[in-house]
C-alpha cells in the first residue's frame, strides 16, 4: 500500500492557475506523452497544503468560522456535523503539530 493517499477535489480556474504557476516555477518537468503537465503536481500541491496548514496552526492566518443559523431541522443537523468535523480536525492538527 502506498504511503500517500490520493485526494480529489474541485478547484476554481483562478486557483488552479495559481497552483500551475507555482508548480512550473518550483517543480518544472519535461512534458509527458500527453503534453499537458509541465510540473510535478503532487509536490506543488503538497507544498501549498503544508504551508497553508503551517500558517493556520501557528496563528499567522485565521479563518473565521461562519456557520449560518439553522433554518430547519436538516440545517441544524448539517451545522452539528460541521461543528463535529471541525472539532475532530482540530484534534488531528494538534496531534500532528504537537499542540
N, C-alpha and C positions, 0 to 999 in steps of 0.2 A: 504494500500500500504506500502511496506517495506521502511524503511528509507535508506537502502543501495541498490545500483543498481548492477546488475550482469554485469561483463565485461568478454569478451572472446578474447583471442589473441594467436597467435602462439609464441612459445618460443623455442629457440635452446636448445639442450640437455645439454650443459655445464652450461647455465644459470639456467635451470630447476634443475640440480643437486645442484647448489649453493643455490637455494631457498629451496630445500628439506633439505639440510644440516643445514641451518639457522633455518628452521621450526622445525626440530627434536630437535635442541638444545634449542630453546626458547619456543616452544609450543608443547611439546610432548603430544601424545594422545594414548589412547588404540586403537589398530587396530579394524576397524569396521568389519561388516559381510563380506565385500568384501576382507578384509585383506590387502588392498593396501595403505591405508592412515595412516601414523603414526604420523601426526602432524596436527595442525589446519591451513589449507592452507590460509583461509581468513585473519587470524590475521598475519601470516607471510608475506604475500604479502602486506597487508595494512601497516605494519611496514616499509617494504622496500620502498614502494611508498612514504610514508610520509617523511622518512629520505632522500630519493632522492630529493624530491621537496624542502625540507628544505635547503639542501646544494646548490642546484641550485639557489634558490631565495636569499640566504644570500651571495652569491658570492664565497663561498668556492670552487665550481666547476663550470667551464664554458664549455659549449658545443658550439663549433664553428659551425655557420650556413654555410652549404655548398650547395648552390643551383646552380646546373650546368647551364651554359649558354644555353638558348633555341636553339635547332637546327631547330625546325619548329613551326608552329602555335600551335599545341597541347601541345608541351613542354612549350611554353610561357604561355599558359592558365594554365597548371599544376603548373608552378612556381608562377604564380599570386595567385592561390588558396592556395598554401602552405604559401606564404607570408601573406595572409589574415588570415589564420588559426593561424599562429604563433603570429600575432598581437592580435587576439582575445584571444588566450591562455594566452598571457602576461597580458591582461586586467583582466582575471579571476584570475591569480596568484596574481596580485596587489590587487584585491578586497579581496581575501582570506587571504592574509598575510599582509594587511594594508600598502602597499607601494604606 
